Amino acid sequence: MAKKKIDNEIFKTLIKDYNIKDTNDIKDMLKDLLSETIQTMLEAEIEEVSTGNIDLDIPRDRNAEFEPQIIPKK
């Protein structure tokens, strides 16, 4: 993905809105922004999955040839 230059006005607005005075304020702002970004991405992914069709190809054991195997603990 190509990097896009962010308009300085966005930064000025964020600094004003978050009343940034020190590095802890910046850390809190970034935490909020990252949290909102991840939440939005997850919601978009859920919408995409819930509204789309998913084709499943589940193999059938019509001849009863499947033998379960016990997998040892490591």
Backbone torsions as a table, in degrees:
resi	resn	phi	psi	omega
1	MET	NA	133.1	-179.2
2	ALA	-73.8	141.4	177.8
3	LYS	-74.7	140.5	-178.9
4	LYS	-116.2	132.8	179.4
5	LYS	-74.4	130.6	-178.9
6	ILE	-91.2	134.4	180.0
7	ASP	-62.1	134.7	-179.4
8	ASN	-60.4	-25.0	178.9
9	GLU	-62.3	-33.0	177.7
10	ILE	-63.1	-45.2	179.3
11	PHE	-63.8	-42.5	178.9
12	LYS	-61.1	-40.9	178.7
13	THR	-65.4	-42.9	179.1
14	LEU	-63.4	-43.4	179.6
15	ILE	-61.7	-41.3	179.4
16	LYS	-69.4	-47.1	-177.3
17	ASP	-63.9	-38.9	-178.2
18	TYR	-91.0	-1.9	178.7
19	ASN	51.1	53.9	-174.2
20	ILE	-73.1	124.2	179.2
21	LYS	-120.4	-28.0	-177.4
22	ASP	-149.4	-176.0	-176.1
23	THR	-67.0	-29.3	177.1
24	ASN	-65.6	-36.6	176.5
25	ASP	-64.7	-39.1	177.5
26	ILE	-64.9	-43.8	179.4
27	LYS	-59.6	-44.0	179.5
28	ASP	-65.1	-40.3	178.3
29	MET	-62.8	-46.7	-179.9
30	LEU	-63.2	-37.7	177.5
31	LYS	-61.6	-44.8	178.0
32	ASP	-61.9	-46.6	-178.4
33	LEU	-64.0	-42.6	179.4
34	LEU	-65.9	-42.0	179.4
35	SER	-60.4	-46.8	179.3
36	GLU	-64.6	-38.7	179.4
37	THR	-64.1	-46.9	179.8
38	ILE	-63.9	-43.2	179.3
39	GLN	-60.2	-44.2	179.4
40	THR	-63.2	-42.1	179.4
41	MET	-64.3	-42.4	179.8
42	LEU	-65.3	-41.2	178.5
43	GLU	-63.9	-40.1	178.3
44	ALA	-64.7	-39.1	179.2
45	GLU	-66.4	-40.8	178.7
46	ILE	-63.8	-43.0	178.5
47	GLU	-61.9	-42.0	-179.3
48	GLU	-62.8	-43.5	-178.6
49	VAL	-71.5	-41.5	-175.1
50	SER	-73.2	-23.8	-179.6
51	THR	-98.6	-12.0	-177.9
52	GLY	-96.1	164.4	176.0
53	ASN	-97.0	138.3	179.1
54	ILE	-118.5	122.7	177.8
55	ASP	-86.1	125.2	178.5
56	LEU	-109.8	136.2	177.3
57	ASP	-118.2	91.5	-176.1
58	ILE	-99.9	118.7	-179.7
59	PRO	-69.2	142.6	179.3
60	ARG	-105.9	145.0	177.9
61	ASP	-102.8	68.3	-174.3
62	ARG	-68.7	-24.2	-179.0
63	ASN	-100.3	8.3	179.6
64	ALA	54.6	46.2	-178.8
65	GLU	-98.6	-5.4	-177.2
66	PHE	-75.4	129.6	176.7
67	GLU	-116.2	112.7	178.1
68	PRO	-61.1	146.1	178.9
69	GLN	-125.0	140.4	176.5
70	ILE	-90.2	127.8	-179.4
71	ILE	-98.5	122.7	-177.0
72	PRO	-68.4	151.6	175.5
73	LYS	-70.4	152.5	177.5
74	LYS	-91.6	NA	NA
